[in-house]
Amino acid sequence: MTTEEQKSDKFWLVVGAITLTLVTVLVLVKKNEDDKFAPIKQQLDEEVQQMNIRVLN
């Protein structure tokens, strides 16, 4: 291998590592958001159910 090929190989390894890191961070942030807003979503779902009961009755 020449020095240029080694630099190219390292470049793609770095690109792959950065991409994997960014994807992991995005997944963790999205999961954290879902956990944070879960009680609010549950409350909204309960309100919708109560509204539906009133309309049906």
C-alpha positions, 0 to 999 in steps of 0.5 A: 500500500502506498501512503496515499491509499492509507490516507484514503482508507483512514479518510473513509474510516473517519467518515464512517465513524462520524456518520455512525456517531451522528446517527447514534446521537439523533436516535438518542435525542429522539428517544429522549424527546419521546420519553419527555413528551409521553405524559403529555401525549397520554393526557391528550389521548385521554382527552380525545377519548373523553370527547368521543364518549360525550359525542357518542352518548 
